[in-house]
Every structure is written in C-alpha cells, then in structure tokens.
Amino acid sequence: MKWLPVAATFPVDLLPAMLGLAVGLGIALASATASALDGVGDDEQGAASGVLNTAIQIGAAAGIALLATTSTGATPLHPGDVVAGSVHVAGAAGAGLAGVGALLSWIAMRPVRVRPGAAGKSDAAAGMGT
C-alpha cells in the first residue's frame, strides 16, 4: 500500500495486489497449517487446529491494531494530508514487520530428518510422528 497513489482505482491499483495476496496467502497458510499440525496425534488434531486458528486470529487482530496505531500516530496536524501519508507509513511498517517475520521463520525452520531405513514408510511407521 506504500506505493498506492491518492487517486487510486480498483482495477488498476488494487486488484493486482489483492490477487497476488490471495495466491500468496493460499500457498503460505496451507503449508503453515500442514507444518503446524504435523506430528500431532489423531486424537489431538481438533485441539491443535483450534489453538492454531486462535493464534492466527489473535495475531491478525494485534497486527491490525498495531498498523492502525502506526497510521494514526503518523497523521499530521493538518487533516487535509491525513490519508495518503499515514497509510504509506502504516504500509511501510507492515512490510517491515512481514520481512522480520519471514526472516524469523526462515531462521526457525528445522530440517526434516529421515532415519536410515525409514525410506518409503509413513511418518507414523518410521516413528517420526510421535
């Protein structure tokens, strides 16, 4: 949103970014959900999914509150220039936070370890899911 002009139109300025966001979130959330629930026992899948979805909702609410606070704090004293400047500041802050989150996720990722002789077996049969 940092690059968004003041006189933005939906098909030209917003639609391409929204389509990219939809594809990216679809890919990211599906793989993140699969990774988060990997190794959880069948009898605990429901509870783990609930905790995951609650964490996503709390994170989204906190992120929106943080960006709204950033946008409000960047509002100049003269309300005529409010929208463009404050939205650009909030957009830059959101992009920075997304970059930090991506970096922390990349650092925290652990390699998948396969035990010798476990090739071709399911994770549960190889003892990886417990």
Secondary structure, DSSP 8 states (H G I E B T S, - for coil): -TT--TT--IIIIIHHHHHHHHHHHHHHHHHHHHHHHTT--GGGHHHHHHHHHHHHHHHHHHHHHHHHHHHHHT--SSGGGHHHHHHHHHHHHHHHHHHHHHHHHHHH-------TT-TTS-HHHHT---
